[in-house]
Amino acid sequence: MKRILVCVFVTFALTACASPSIPPVDLPISQPTPSTPNQTMPTLPSGSPAENPFAPHPSDSQYSRGKVFIDLAEVRTLESYPVQVQLNLKGNLPTPCHELRVAINAPDSENKIQIEVYSLVDASKICVQMLKPFEANVSLGSFSSGHYTVWINGEKIGEFDA
């Protein structure tokens, strides 16, 4: 009889220590549009304009503009002739529903390349409030000879010689 009571007691003790099973709850949370977080650009022939997978779209005006939290911004020059320049960005978007945008302007008279990095979101949708990490490699293209500085959202992040 003692054995049965001990077995019953041990069974209840182990059951009490187990984590409870919580059924999943379906909430109406919008899903972000699928995107590849680590997009890199193919090598472009000399003289062709650099394509930017994160460039602003004409339909962007229907979305709300948001912040981007940039942890790392690097300018890399590739070993090629003419010199090809690439921008490496790592950081976080405010939510998984935000989409990354990178607007690159042509160099000005002082050879400053102004780049605007921001996010877009459909404000009418509900989204999980958590950061979404991203990594983006964007080709800036090739440049004529000279000394250039690269600025992101008003901050100088690097320079290179072509």
C-alpha positions, 0 to 999 in steps of 0.5 A, spaced: 500 500 500 505 504 501 508 503 494 502 505 491 501 511 495 508 513 493 507 512 486 501 516 486 504 522 490 510 522 485 506 522 479 502 528 482 509 531 484 511 530 477 505 533 473 505 539 478 512 541 475 510 540 468 509 546 464 502 547 462 499 547 455 497 553 453 493 553 446 495 558 441 491 564 440 489 566 433 490 574 433 489 578 427 496 580 426 498 582 419 504 579 416 510 583 413 511 582 405 516 577 404 523 580 403 530 577 403 534 581 408 541 579 406 540 582 398 546 583 395 547 586 388 550 582 382 556 585 379 554 590 374 558 592 367 562 598 367 558 604 366 551 601 367 547 604 373 547 601 380 540 597 381 538 598 388 533 593 391 531 598 396 530 604 392 523 608 393 517 605 389 512 610 386 507 606 390 510 608 397 506 615 398 500 610 401 505 608 406 507 611 413 514 613 413 518 610 419 525 610 423 531 605 421 536 603 427 542 603 424 548 599 428 553 598 422 554 602 416 560 601 412 563 603 405 567 598 401 570 599 395 571 592 390 577 591 387 575 592 380 576 597 375 573 602 375 572 602 382 565 599 384 563 602 391 558 598 396 554 600 402 553 595 407 548 596 412 546 592 419 541 594 423 533 594 425 527 596 423 521 598 428 517 592 426 516 586 422 511 590 418 516 595 416 520 595 409 527 598 408 528 604 403 535 606 401 534 613 397 541 614 393 543 621 391 548 622 385 554 626 388 554 633 389 559 638 387 563 637 393 563 629 391 558 628 397 554 622 396 547 623 400 543 617 402 537 617 406 535 610 409 528 609 412 522 605 413 515 604 410 509 601 414 502 600 412 499 604 418 492 601 418 495 594 419 496 591 426 503 588 427 507 585 432 511 590 436 518 587 436 525 589 432 526 586 425 534 585 424 536 587 417 542 586 413 543 590 406 548 590 401 547 596 396 551 597 390 553 605 389 556 604 382 562 606 379 565 613 380 570 618 376 576 619 379 576 623 385 575 623 393 568 622 395 564 622 402 558 618 404 553 621 408 547 617 411 541 621 414 546 627 415 551 623 418 558 622 415 559 614 415 565 614 410 569 616 404 573 613 398 578 615 393 576 612 385 
